[in-house]
Amino acid sequence: MARASQKRKASSGGIGSFLTFDRMVAGQVILLIYWAGLGIIALIGFSVVGAGVGLAMREDGLSGWLLGGPLLVAGVLVVIALTLLWRAVCEFYIAIFRISDDLRALRRNDDALFAARSEQRAAQQSAPPTQPPLSY
């Protein structure tokens, strides 16, 4: 049992934890993916604003603004909905990976308790009896 705990301590930091999957990097990767997705959503938002303003300026008079205004409002609402949906998806993935980390911690705790109970049983079995045998 000592070797397992030494192996865990040796791989708890640095490249060892990366190679043995003791420390997950998925949280940082999801954070990068989240910001990249927000950048794409921002580009979509800028294109919708540009399309709405361009349509409004292209047409003469009030008809251009009547066509471009609803496009602009609908585009902004879609961008807000996409932002909230993207945030929810990324939070879901982070929650899944945190559940995995919590399960790993619970398993380590369970392994430690099992090792302690095994050592306690071994000590009880090797100890001499505390009461002398009864003689009749």
C-alpha positions as CSV (number, residue, x, y, z in Angstrom):
1,M,0.0,0.0,0.0
2,A,2.9,2.4,0.6
3,R,3.9,2.1,-3.0
4,A,0.5,3.3,-4.2
5,S,0.6,6.4,-2.0
6,Q,4.2,7.1,-3.0
7,K,3.2,6.8,-6.7
8,R,0.4,9.2,-6.2
9,K,2.6,11.7,-4.4
10,A,5.2,11.5,-7.1
11,S,2.7,12.1,-9.9
12,S,0.8,14.9,-8.1
13,G,2.6,17.7,-9.8
14,G,4.4,18.7,-13.0
15,I,4.5,16.6,-16.1
16,G,3.8,13.4,-14.2
17,S,0.2,14.5,-13.4
18,F,-0.3,15.5,-17.0
19,L,0.9,12.1,-18.3
20,T,-1.1,10.0,-15.8
21,F,-4.3,12.0,-16.2
22,D,-4.3,12.8,-12.5
23,R,-4.8,16.5,-13.3
24,M,-7.3,17.3,-16.1
25,V,-6.6,20.2,-18.5
26,A,-10.1,20.1,-19.9
27,G,-11.2,23.0,-17.8
28,Q,-8.6,25.3,-19.3
29,V,-9.3,24.0,-22.8
30,I,-13.1,24.6,-22.3
31,L,-12.3,28.2,-21.2
32,L,-10.3,28.8,-24.4
33,I,-13.1,27.3,-26.4
34,Y,-15.6,29.5,-24.6
35,W,-13.7,32.7,-25.4
36,A,-13.2,31.6,-29.0
37,G,-17.0,31.0,-29.3
38,L,-17.7,34.4,-27.8
39,G,-15.4,35.9,-30.4
40,I,-17.3,34.2,-33.2
41,I,-20.6,35.4,-31.7
42,A,-19.2,38.9,-31.5
43,L,-18.4,38.7,-35.2
44,I,-21.9,37.5,-35.9
45,G,-23.2,40.5,-33.9
46,F,-21.1,42.9,-35.9
47,S,-22.2,41.5,-39.2
48,V,-25.9,41.7,-38.1
49,V,-25.4,45.3,-37.1
50,G,-23.6,46.1,-40.3
51,A,-26.3,44.4,-42.4
52,G,-29.1,46.3,-40.6
53,V,-27.4,49.7,-40.9
54,G,-26.4,48.9,-44.5
55,L,-29.9,48.0,-45.5
56,A,-31.3,51.1,-43.8
57,M,-28.8,53.3,-45.6
58,R,-29.2,51.6,-49.0
59,E,-33.0,52.2,-49.3
60,D,-34.3,55.7,-49.6
61,G,-36.4,57.3,-46.9
62,L,-38.4,55.6,-44.2
63,S,-38.7,52.2,-46.0
64,G,-35.0,51.5,-45.4
65,W,-35.3,52.1,-41.7
66,L,-38.5,50.0,-41.6
67,L,-36.6,47.1,-43.2
68,G,-33.3,47.6,-41.4
69,G,-34.7,48.3,-37.9
70,P,-36.4,44.9,-37.3
71,L,-33.3,43.1,-38.8
72,L,-31.1,45.0,-36.3
73,V,-33.4,44.2,-33.3
74,A,-33.8,40.5,-34.3
75,G,-30.1,40.2,-34.9
76,V,-29.2,41.6,-31.5
77,L,-31.8,39.4,-29.8
78,V,-30.3,36.3,-31.6
79,V,-26.8,37.3,-30.5
80,I,-27.9,37.6,-26.9
81,A,-29.6,34.2,-27.1
82,L,-26.5,32.7,-28.7
83,T,-24.3,34.1,-25.9
84,L,-26.5,32.7,-23.2
85,L,-26.7,29.3,-24.9
86,W,-23.0,29.2,-25.5
87,R,-22.4,30.0,-21.8
88,A,-24.8,27.3,-20.7
89,V,-23.1,24.7,-22.9
90,C,-19.6,25.5,-21.6
91,E,-20.8,25.5,-18.0
92,F,-22.4,22.1,-18.6
93,Y,-19.0,20.7,-19.8
94,I,-17.2,22.2,-16.9
95,A,-19.7,20.8,-14.4
96,I,-19.2,17.3,-15.9
97,F,-15.4,17.6,-15.5
98,R,-15.8,18.8,-11.9
99,I,-18.0,15.9,-11.1
100,S,-15.2,13.7,-12.5
101,D,-12.7,15.4,-10.2
102,D,-15.0,15.0,-7.2
103,L,-15.5,11.3,-7.9
104,R,-11.7,10.9,-8.1
105,A,-11.3,12.6,-4.7
106,L,-14.0,10.4,-3.2
107,R,-12.3,7.3,-4.6
108,R,-9.0,8.4,-3.1
109,N,-10.7,8.9,0.2
110,D,-12.3,5.5,0.0
111,D,-9.0,3.8,-0.9
112,A,-7.4,5.4,2.1
113,L,-10.2,4.3,4.4
114,F,-10.0,0.7,3.0
115,A,-6.2,0.7,3.5
116,A,-6.6,1.9,7.1
117,R,-9.2,-0.8,7.8
118,S,-7.1,-3.5,6.3
119,E,-4.1,-2.5,8.4
120,Q,-6.3,-2.4,11.5
121,R,-7.7,-5.9,10.8
122,A,-4.2,-7.2,10.2
123,A,-3.0,-5.8,13.5
124,Q,-6.0,-7.3,15.3
125,Q,-5.3,-10.8,13.8
126,S,-1.6,-10.8,14.6
127,A,-2.1,-9.5,18.2
128,P,-2.2,-12.2,20.9
129,P,-5.6,-12.7,22.6
130,T,-6.2,-10.5,25.5
131,Q,-8.1,-13.0,27.6
132,P,-6.6,-16.3,28.7
133,P,-8.5,-19.3,27.6
134,L,-11.0,-20.6,30.0
135,S,-10.2,-24.0,31.6
136,Y,-12.8,-26.3,33.2
